[in-house]
Amino acid sequence: MEEEKEMSFLDHLEELRWRLVRSAIAILIVGICLWIFKTWIMENVLLILRSPDFVTYRMMCQWFGVCTEEINFDMQSIEMSGQFSYALMISIVGGVVVAFPYIFYQLWSFVKPGLKQNERKVAKGIIFWVSLLFFFGILFGYFIVAPLCVQFFGGFTLSDQIHNSFTVNSLLSMIISTVFYSGLLFLLPVVSFLLTQLGIINAAFLRKYRKHSLVGVLILAAVITPPDLISQVIVAIPIAFLYEVGIFVAARAEKKQQLNQ
């Protein structure tokens, strides 16, 4: 019996290994495609956030009357392998983002057999919703959070005698991290659903701490955005909305659990 259990455990490890290998292959394939277009991506997806013609800046100018000029700062690569490393980072992170639905599918396929039948039924369509929320978060981070950060920090000067000259790594790290973390942040409703399924939290718990969560949302918005009120409000509203969605999802999960009992 112990040998069977050990073999069964090893079989699970083998399955997990192959699913991780498949995920890595997917990231590699997408990453190679992105590597081919690395110059175009750098100039038209990342560096374009400096331009006043970027869609977010034009909309802010048209809707709120807050118009921007081209951000005046130099960029430099101070390491021998710097630009190669930046291109590699773009390819790998981009590969993870683009291949995210397939990666999550592999992880979910590994976890799913261990769930009960009613739990599988409740979690039906989770791959679609997780992927949808993740990509919504990526778009929010790219079109809202990252432009606000680039505009503020890129144009901020302490003195006219100090000229901004940033490394490419600092710019790319800020853009990629804010965009990627925004994608993860949009998975809050899914996290609420899973924690409710595990019995760790419930809708009543989320409602009880709604006021506390609003304070946390404002703090979080202050951390990931420039220190100005408009930027914080723009970011805080969707996060607060996602918290309310999490309450709705938790309540619905509880209702389905009661019906299945």
matplotlib code that plots the C-alpha trace (Angstrom):
import matplotlib.pyplot as plt

x = [0.0, 2.8, 4.5, 1.3, 0.8, 4.4, 4.0, 0.7, 2.5, 5.3, 2.7, 1.3, 4.7, 5.3, 2.0, 2.8, 6.3, 4.9, 2.3, 5.0, 7.0, 4.1, 3.6, 7.3, 7.1, 4.1, 6.0, 9.1, 7.1, 5.3, 8.6, 10.4, 7.6, 7.9, 11.7, 11.3, 9.3, 11.2, 12.2, 8.6, 7.3, 9.9, 9.1, 5.4, 4.2, 6.6, 8.5, 5.3, 4.1, 6.5, 4.6, 1.7, 0.0, -0.6, -4.3, -4.5, -3.0, -5.2, -8.3, -7.2, -6.7, -10.1, -12.2, -10.5, -8.5, -5.3, -3.0, 0.6, 3.7, 6.4, 8.2, 11.8, 14.2, 17.1, 17.4, 20.6, 21.9, 24.9, 25.7, 27.3, 24.5, 21.8, 19.9, 20.0, 18.7, 15.8, 14.8, 14.9, 12.8, 10.2, 10.0, 9.7, 7.1, 5.2, 5.2, 3.8, 1.0, 0.0, 0.2, -1.6, -4.8, -2.9, -0.7, -3.7, -5.4, -2.5, -2.5, -6.2, -6.1, -3.7, -5.9, -9.3, -9.2, -8.7, -12.0, -15.4, -18.1, -20.1, -16.9, -16.1, -19.6, -19.4, -16.0, -17.2, -15.9, -13.2, -10.5, -12.5, -13.2, -9.7, -8.2, -10.8, -10.2, -6.4, -6.4, -8.8, -6.3, -3.4, -5.3, -6.1, -2.5, -1.2, -3.7, -4.2, -1.7, 1.5, 0.9, 0.2, 3.4, 5.5, 4.0, 4.5, 7.9, 9.3, 8.4, 9.0, 12.0, 13.3, 15.4, 16.0, 19.7, 19.0, 18.3, 16.4, 18.5, 17.1, 18.3, 16.1, 15.8, 14.2, 11.6, 10.8, 10.7, 8.2, 5.9, 6.1, 5.6, 2.6, 0.9, 1.6, 0.5, -2.6, -3.5, -3.0, -5.0, -8.0, -8.2, -9.6, -13.1, -11.6, -9.6, -12.8, -14.6, -11.8, -11.5, -15.3, -15.2, -12.5, -14.6, -12.0, -14.2, -17.8, -19.9, -20.8, -17.1, -16.4, -19.4, -18.3, -14.8, -16.0, -15.0, -11.6, -11.1, -11.8, -9.0, -6.8, -7.8, -6.8, -3.5, -2.9, -3.8, -1.4, 1.4, 1.1, 0.3, 1.9, 1.1, -1.7, -5.4, -6.7, -4.4, -5.3, -9.0, -8.8, -7.1, -9.0, -12.5, -11.9, -10.3, -13.2, -15.6, -13.7, -14.1, -17.9, -17.8, -15.9, -18.7, -21.3, -19.2, -18.8, -22.5, -23.4, -20.9, -22.4, -25.9, -24.8, -23.1, -26.3, -28.4, -25.9, -26.0]
y = [0.0, 2.4, 1.6, 2.3, 5.6, 6.5, 5.6, 7.5, 10.6, 10.2, 10.0, 13.3, 14.9, 13.5, 15.0, 18.4, 18.3, 17.8, 20.4, 22.9, 21.8, 22.4, 25.9, 26.6, 25.6, 27.8, 30.8, 29.9, 29.9, 33.1, 34.6, 33.8, 35.4, 38.5, 38.5, 38.8, 42.0, 43.3, 46.6, 47.4, 46.4, 48.6, 51.6, 51.3, 49.6, 50.7, 53.9, 55.4, 56.1, 59.1, 60.6, 63.1, 61.2, 58.2, 57.5, 57.9, 61.4, 62.4, 61.3, 63.0, 66.2, 65.9, 64.8, 66.5, 69.3, 67.9, 68.0, 66.8, 67.5, 65.0, 63.9, 65.2, 62.7, 60.7, 56.9, 55.0, 51.4, 51.3, 47.6, 45.6, 43.1, 45.7, 45.9, 42.2, 41.7, 44.2, 42.4, 39.1, 40.5, 41.8, 38.4, 36.4, 38.6, 39.0, 35.3, 34.8, 37.4, 36.1, 32.4, 33.0, 31.2, 28.1, 28.3, 28.6, 25.7, 23.5, 24.3, 24.0, 20.6, 19.4, 20.7, 19.8, 15.9, 16.5, 18.4, 17.0, 16.8, 19.7, 21.8, 21.2, 22.2, 25.4, 26.2, 25.6, 28.3, 29.4, 29.4, 31.8, 34.2, 34.1, 34.8, 37.6, 39.3, 39.0, 40.6, 43.4, 44.1, 44.1, 46.7, 48.8, 48.8, 49.6, 52.4, 53.9, 53.0, 52.9, 56.2, 58.0, 56.7, 57.5, 61.0, 61.9, 60.4, 61.1, 64.8, 65.4, 67.7, 68.8, 71.6, 73.0, 72.3, 68.5, 66.8, 63.4, 60.6, 57.2, 53.7, 51.7, 49.1, 51.5, 52.6, 49.1, 47.7, 50.3, 49.8, 46.0, 45.7, 48.0, 46.4, 42.8, 43.5, 45.2, 42.0, 40.0, 42.6, 42.1, 38.4, 39.5, 38.2, 34.8, 34.8, 35.7, 32.8, 30.2, 31.4, 31.1, 27.6, 26.6, 28.1, 30.6, 33.7, 34.4, 37.3, 38.5, 38.7, 40.8, 43.1, 43.5, 44.8, 46.8, 50.1, 48.7, 47.5, 51.0, 52.3, 49.5, 50.3, 53.9, 52.9, 50.5, 53.1, 55.5, 52.9, 51.9, 55.4, 58.9, 60.9, 63.0, 62.8, 62.3, 59.3, 57.7, 58.1, 56.7, 53.6, 53.2, 53.1, 49.9, 48.2, 49.1, 47.8, 44.5, 44.2, 44.6, 42.0, 39.7, 40.1, 39.2, 36.2, 35.0, 35.3, 33.4, 30.6, 30.3, 30.0, 27.3, 25.4, 25.5, 24.2, 21.3, 20.3]
z = [0.0, 0.9, -2.5, -4.3, -2.5, -3.3, -7.0, -7.1, -5.6, -8.1, -10.9, -9.7, -9.7, -13.2, -14.4, -12.8, -14.4, -17.9, -17.5, -16.4, -19.4, -21.8, -20.2, -20.6, -24.3, -24.9, -23.3, -25.4, -28.7, -27.9, -26.7, -30.0, -31.9, -29.8, -30.1, -33.9, -33.4, -30.4, -32.0, -33.1, -29.6, -27.9, -30.0, -30.6, -27.3, -24.6, -25.6, -27.1, -23.5, -23.7, -26.6, -26.1, -29.1, -26.9, -26.7, -22.9, -23.0, -25.9, -24.1, -20.9, -22.8, -24.6, -21.6, -18.6, -20.2, -18.8, -21.9, -21.8, -23.8, -24.8, -21.7, -21.9, -20.5, -21.9, -21.7, -21.6, -21.3, -19.0, -19.2, -22.0, -22.2, -21.2, -24.4, -25.0, -21.4, -22.1, -25.2, -23.4, -20.6, -23.1, -24.8, -21.6, -19.8, -23.0, -23.5, -20.0, -20.6, -24.1, -23.1, -19.7, -20.7, -21.7, -18.6, -16.3, -18.3, -17.6, -13.9, -13.6, -15.4, -12.7, -9.8, -11.3, -10.8, -7.0, -6.7, -5.9, -8.6, -7.2, -6.9, -10.6, -11.5, -9.6, -11.1, -14.7, -17.0, -14.6, -17.3, -19.4, -16.5, -15.1, -18.5, -19.2, -15.9, -16.3, -19.8, -18.6, -15.8, -18.3, -20.5, -17.4, -16.4, -19.8, -20.7, -17.2, -14.6, -16.6, -18.6, -15.3, -13.8, -16.8, -17.2, -13.5, -12.7, -16.2, -16.0, -12.3, -11.6, -8.3, -9.8, -13.3, -12.8, -12.7, -16.0, -16.0, -17.6, -16.8, -17.6, -20.0, -17.3, -14.8, -17.5, -18.6, -15.1, -14.1, -17.1, -17.1, -13.3, -13.2, -16.1, -15.0, -11.3, -12.6, -14.4, -11.2, -9.2, -11.4, -10.3, -6.9, -7.7, -8.5, -5.3, -3.4, -5.1, -4.3, -0.7, -0.3, -1.7, 0.8, 3.6, 4.6, 4.0, 3.1, 1.7, 5.2, 6.1, 3.0, 3.7, 7.3, 6.3, 3.3, 5.0, 5.9, 2.3, 1.0, 3.1, 1.8, -1.8, -1.4, 0.1, -2.7, -5.3, -3.6, -3.8, -7.5, -8.9, -8.7, -5.6, -7.1, -6.2, -9.8, -10.5, -7.2, -7.8, -11.3, -10.1, -6.8, -8.5, -10.5, -7.5, -5.3, -8.0, -8.1, -4.4, -4.8, -7.5, -5.1, -2.6, -5.3, -6.4, -2.8, -2.1, -5.3, -4.4, -0.9, -2.4, -4.7, -1.9, 0.2, -2.7, -3.3, 0.4]

ax = plt.figure().add_subplot(projection="3d")
ax.plot(x, y, z, "-o")
ax.set_aspect("equal")
plt.show()
